[in-house]
Amino acid sequence: MPARALMFSGTGSDVGKSLIVAGLCRLFANRGLRVFPFKPQNMSNNAAVTADGGEIGRAQALQARAARIAPSVHMNPVLLKPETETGAQIVVQGKMRGSAKARDFQSKKKELLPAVLESFAHLRAQADLILVEGAGSASEVNLRANDIANLGFARAADVPVVLIGDIDRGGVIASVVGTRHVLDAADAAMIRGFIINKMRGDPTLFADGMTAIANLSGWTPLGLVPFFPDARKLPAEDALGLRGLMKTSQSDSETKLRIVVPQLPRISNFDDLDPLRNEPGMTVELIEPGGPIPAYADLILLPGSKTTIDDLAALRAEGWDIDVKAHARRGGRVLGLCGGYQMLGKRISDPNGIEGPPRSVDGLGLLDIETEFGTEKTLEHVSGTLAGSGAIFEGYEMHVGKTTGPDTARPMVMFPDGRRDGATSPDGCASGCYVHGLFTSDAARQAFLASFGVETSTLSYDTEIDAILDRFADHLAEHIAIDELFNLAR
């Protein structure tokens, strides 16, 4: 018998759809159900490598973890990875299928619906319950033609919908009721209820608001979810969440290490920062365009990038290249991960036009390495040890390009088969590698931080993430009508 399914759409982006689905995945998994997450179409440069050798949005990987199952390419069959303000790479069932401008993609969506429905059917045959996450806003009627991300999918797959609104941003009554107003009757009929998320303060003050929404929309109120502070410790889906995530910092007396991260336009896989910012005594500060990299930084970290050459140009346009080099001259440490690692070298070449027109540009020159982009993308889980300390890690690689040069003789990581990855400058100030997720491994994170003379905590990152998911599941069980929600699924 096919699994029940229920979709969660939002009044807008960043209203909490991803985390509510993750929390419900854990809740129903804890009740003994085989739960699968599903997002028909995602747009994010924060991606994860799956066990079946593809890539999906990071949020679906977190939801799979919450459901205690291995992530699969079928959980996010269409992934758009922005490359410019108006264009994105298209990944279908885990594999790259070219790029398209935003306007051109609108006509391609109809061609992608069969793959979306195929993946949905594949999961539905294995599960008890499928929890589907919409993308962006359900009220984007200007994009409704050929839609595969929200109500277009819901109607094609006959999946009922719950709408999520965010009271923390204000105007939630208008946003939910307005959604009802702009939808056509058939789309509106797919929505069976609503949840209001991120309530701060006395929830009784919004009781009349819940009633007003129900009366004006005709949809069933399913819950008013109080703000959950520990949600910020979970991996974010996309860069919309970065600003809020990075504004928390330790006082001077509590700070053991100050890590600064330039926010580049196509920053990717920035969940590499999560274990560091969750470590007590660590301050991870995001430097937004227009501001200098502060001289008090202990470590400048250049994270992954979807378009390394363009992001390197953006870094130079901000003058951050001057700050990074000055920091290194003072003996400060610089770490590059994936695209950030490529930027630290002397040269980056793109002879095949992978990131745009064929070109070759100078890097920052802090590492004696050169990178050339090839046509094949590396997507694999890896494990090994940190060079020097021997600390064990597990992670993944997701990159296009091969890096060579004298400084690779001093690698950052070693693999069991004898392969090595990464490079370190002779003075030890600059280093980098291709491995994402390096710091989720407690031993590797602690060894890296110890190289700064920092006494680390006993934080177990994976244990903490699972504990937060369990607490969030309990939080949702307290504030959402779970039985009524489950009965809506069909």
Buried (B, 14 or more C-beta within 10 A) or exposed (E): EEBBBBBBBBBBBBBBBBBBBBBBBBBBBBBEBBBBBBBBBBBBBBBBBBEEEBBBBBBBBBBBBBBBBEBBBBBBBBBBBBBBEEBBBBBBBBEBBEBBEBEEBBEBBEEBBEBBBEBBEBBBEBBBBBBBBBBBBBBBBEBBEBBBBBBBBBBBBEBBBBBBBBBBEEEBBBBBBBBBEBBEEEBBBBBBBBBBBBBEEEBEEBEEBBEBBBEBBEBBBBBBBBBBEEBBBBBBBBBEBBEEBBEEBBEEEEBBBBBBBBBBBBBBBBBBBBBBBBBEBBBBBBBEEEEEBEEEBBBBBBBBBBBBBBBBBBBBEBEBBEBBBEBBEEEBBBBBBBBBBBBBBBBBBBEEEBBBEEEEBEBBBBBBBBBBBEEEBBBEBBBBBBBBBEBBBBBBBBBBBEBEBEBBEBBBBBBEEEEBBBBBBEEEBBBBBBBBBBBBBBBBBBBBBEEEEBEBBEBEBEEBBBEBBBBBBBBBBEBBBBEBBBEBBE
